[in-house]
Amino acid sequence: MSRRDVQISTADGQCPATLHVPDAPGPGVILYPDAGGAREVMREMGDRLAALGYVTLVPDVYYREGEWKPFDLATAFGDSQERGRLFATMGTLTPDRVDADAGAFLDFLTQQPEVTGERVGLTGYCMGGRISLRVAATHSNRVSAVASFHGGNLANADDPNSPHRLADQITGVVLVAAAEEDASFPPAQEQLLAQVLTDAGVRHTIETYPAKHGFAVTDNATYDEPAAERHWKALEELYGSYLGT
């Protein structure tokens, strides 16, 4: 397995990313980071996916911010100034930007010589889970399987841009793993998401882990090792069934 730094041309400039490559060719996967953005923890997760046989792209989704100051997710939410900066930075990822970037990421990934097949997998954490579901809909002809782990606001009835509104465009298989303690994805949203996916005929699994929001990411204060390992097993099963290696 190897890792290399890459640059992806987008409509708004150059997006730094890391490409995580297994020892043999395999399907492509995009890993969308949580609100903390691309950082070593996310790159280590890309390494682990590559070790499972998937050519994994971890993009710096905040690249428009230039040399942005990294967030410490263990403390950011308790610091009003850092919390404000975090949410302001998240707010720069408008739906149009997410969709345009996804097209560039998908083009780049599928053009890599190590990648087999034209359709890819997606996975995302927190904010990245929401992005992943959106991209699975807006680029449905290129996504075979999508996972969201402790994703927030996946089915917010008051949000016109909530990804649940795009459910009927998804053609891939969906896995949503929610956290038992997560104000950003309460039971009402879980029920609504399940209903719209069912109505749209989307193959899906929605399950709730006995953990807190942020359970899968090691630098979160709420990291939960058993839940994280469960998430890795779920990803391996999802991609093994629908992407192949």
C-alpha positions in Angstrom: 0.0 0.0 0.0 1.3 3.5 -0.8 0.1 7.1 -0.4 0.8 10.0 -2.6 -0.1 13.7 -2.7 -2.0 14.8 -5.7 -3.7 18.0 -7.1 -7.1 17.9 -8.7 -8.2 20.5 -11.2 -11.6 21.9 -10.4 -13.7 24.8 -11.7 -12.4 26.9 -8.8 -8.7 26.0 -8.8 -6.5 23.2 -7.6 -7.7 20.9 -4.8 -5.0 19.1 -2.8 -5.7 15.5 -2.0 -4.1 12.3 -1.1 -4.4 9.1 -3.1 -4.1 5.8 -1.2 -3.2 2.9 -3.4 -3.4 -0.8 -2.6 -0.7 -3.2 -3.8 -2.9 -4.4 -6.6 -5.5 -2.6 -8.8 -8.9 -2.1 -7.3 -12.1 -0.1 -7.3 -12.1 3.6 -6.4 -13.5 5.1 -3.3 -13.8 8.8 -2.3 -13.6 9.5 1.5 -15.3 12.7 2.5 -14.0 14.1 5.7 -15.9 15.3 8.7 -16.2 19.0 9.7 -12.5 19.0 10.6 -11.5 18.6 7.0 -8.7 16.6 5.5 -6.0 15.9 8.0 -3.7 13.1 9.0 -6.5 11.2 10.8 -8.5 11.1 7.6 -5.4 10.1 5.6 -4.9 7.2 8.0 -8.4 6.1 7.3 -7.6 6.3 3.6 -4.6 4.1 4.2 -6.9 1.5 5.9 -9.3 1.5 3.0 -6.4 1.0 0.6 -5.2 -1.9 2.7 -8.6 -3.4 2.1 -8.0 -3.2 -1.7 -9.6 0.2 -2.6 -7.9 3.1 -4.3 -9.0 5.8 -2.0 -9.1 9.6 -2.6 -9.2 11.9 0.4 -9.8 15.5 -0.9 -9.2 18.8 0.9 -12.8 19.9 0.6 -11.9 23.3 2.1 -9.3 24.0 -0.6 -10.9 27.3 -1.5 -9.9 28.6 1.9 -6.2 28.4 1.0 -3.9 27.5 3.9 -6.7 27.1 6.4 -5.8 26.6 10.1 -6.5 23.0 11.1 -9.3 22.4 13.6 -8.9 20.5 16.9 -12.2 18.6 17.0 -11.6 17.6 20.6 -12.0 21.2 21.7 -13.5 23.2 18.8 -17.1 22.8 19.8 -16.5 24.1 23.3 -14.7 27.2 22.1 -17.2 29.8 20.8 -14.6 31.4 18.4 -13.4 28.1 17.0 -17.0 26.8 16.7 -17.9 29.9 14.7 -14.9 29.4 12.4 -15.8 25.8 12.0 -19.4 26.4 11.0 -18.4 29.3 8.7 -15.9 27.1 6.9 -18.5 24.3 6.6 -20.9 26.9 5.2 -18.6 27.5 2.2 -19.5 24.1 0.8 -22.7 25.1 -1.0 -24.6 22.4 -2.9 -23.3 23.7 -6.3 -19.7 23.6 -5.1 -20.2 20.1 -3.7 -21.6 18.8 -7.0 -19.0 20.5 -9.1 -16.1 19.2 -7.0 -17.6 15.7 -7.0 -17.5 15.6 -10.8 -13.8 16.6 -10.7 -13.0 14.1 -8.0 -14.7 11.3 -9.8 -13.0 12.2 -13.1 -9.6 12.2 -11.4 -10.1 9.0 -9.5 -11.5 6.9 -12.3 -8.6 8.0 -14.6 -6.0 6.6 -12.3 -4.3 3.5 -13.8 -4.7 1.6 -10.5 -8.5 2.0 -10.5 -10.7 -0.8 -11.9 -14.2 0.0 -13.1 -16.0 3.2 -13.8 -18.3 3.3 -10.7 -17.0 4.0 -7.3 -17.8 3.9 -3.6 -18.3 6.8 -1.3 -17.9 7.1 2.4 -18.3 10.2 4.6 -18.3 11.2 8.3 -20.4 13.9 10.0 -20.6 16.6 7.3 -19.0 14.1 4.8 -21.9 11.7 5.3 -24.3 14.3 4.2 -22.1 15.2 1.2 -21.7 11.5 0.3 -25.5 11.0 0.1 -25.9 14.1 -2.1 -23.1 13.0 -4.4 -24.6 9.5 -4.7 -27.7 11.3 -6.1 -26.3 14.0 -8.2 -23.7 11.6 -9.8 -25.8 8.5 -9.5 -24.5 6.9 -12.7 -21.0 6.8 -11.2 -21.7 5.6 -7.7 -22.3 1.9 -6.8 -22.3 2.1 -3.0 -22.4 5.0 -0.5 -21.9 5.0 3.3 -22.6 7.7 5.9 -21.3 7.4 9.4 -22.7 9.7 12.1 -23.8 12.0 9.3 -25.8 15.0 10.3 -29.0 16.5 8.8 -29.5 13.8 6.3 -33.2 14.3 6.3 -34.0 17.7 7.6 -37.5 18.5 6.5 -36.9 22.2 7.0 -33.9 22.3 4.7 -34.5 22.6 1.0 -31.0 21.2 0.3 -31.3 18.2 2.6 -30.1 15.1 0.7 -33.2 13.1 1.5 -35.0 15.2 -1.2 -32.8 13.6 -3.8 -33.5 10.0 -2.7 -35.2 9.1 -6.0 -32.1 9.9 -7.9 -29.9 7.4 -6.1 -29.1 4.1 -7.9 -26.4 2.7 -5.7 -26.7 0.9 -2.4 -26.9 3.0 0.7 -25.6 2.4 4.2 -26.3 4.8 7.0 -24.9 4.2 10.4 -26.2 6.7 12.9 -25.1 7.4 16.5 -27.4 6.7 19.4 -26.6 10.1 20.9 -26.7 12.6 18.0 -28.7 15.8 17.9 -27.9 16.3 14.3 -29.7 13.1 13.2 -32.6 12.6 15.6 -35.1 9.7 15.2 -37.5 11.8 13.2 -34.9 12.3 10.5 -33.9 8.7 10.6 -37.6 7.7 10.0 -38.0 10.2 7.2 -34.8 9.1 5.5 -35.9 5.4 5.7 -39.3 6.3 4.3 -38.0 8.3 1.2 -35.4 5.6 0.4 -38.0 2.9 0.7 -40.5 4.8 -1.5 -37.8 5.4 -4.1 -36.9 1.7 -4.2 -33.3 2.4 -3.1 -31.5 -0.6 -1.5 -30.5 0.6 1.9 -29.6 -0.2 5.5 -30.0 2.3 8.3 -28.7 1.2 11.7 -27.9 3.0 15.0 -24.7 2.3 16.8 -24.7 2.6 20.6 -22.2 5.4 20.5 -22.0 9.2 20.2 -21.7 11.4 17.2 -18.1 11.2 16.0 -17.6 7.6 17.0 -15.5 6.5 14.0 -12.9 9.2 13.9 -10.0 8.9 16.3 -9.3 12.6 17.0 -12.9 13.2 18.1 -13.5 13.4 21.8 -16.4 10.9 21.3 -14.3 8.3 19.4 -15.5 4.8 20.3 -13.3 2.0 19.4 -15.9 -0.8 19.3 -18.2 1.3 17.2 -15.3 2.3 14.9 -14.3 -1.3 14.3 -17.9 -2.1 13.6 -17.9 0.7 11.0 -14.8 -0.7 9.3 -16.4 -4.2 9.1 -19.6 -2.6 7.7 -17.6 -0.8 5.0 -15.7 -3.9 4.1 -18.9 -5.8 3.7 -20.6 -3.1 1.7 -17.8 -2.6 -0.7 -17.0 -6.3 -0.9 -20.6 -6.9 -2.0 -21.1 -4.0 -4.4 -17.7 -2.9 -5.6 -15.7 -6.1 -5.6 -11.9 -6.2 -5.2 
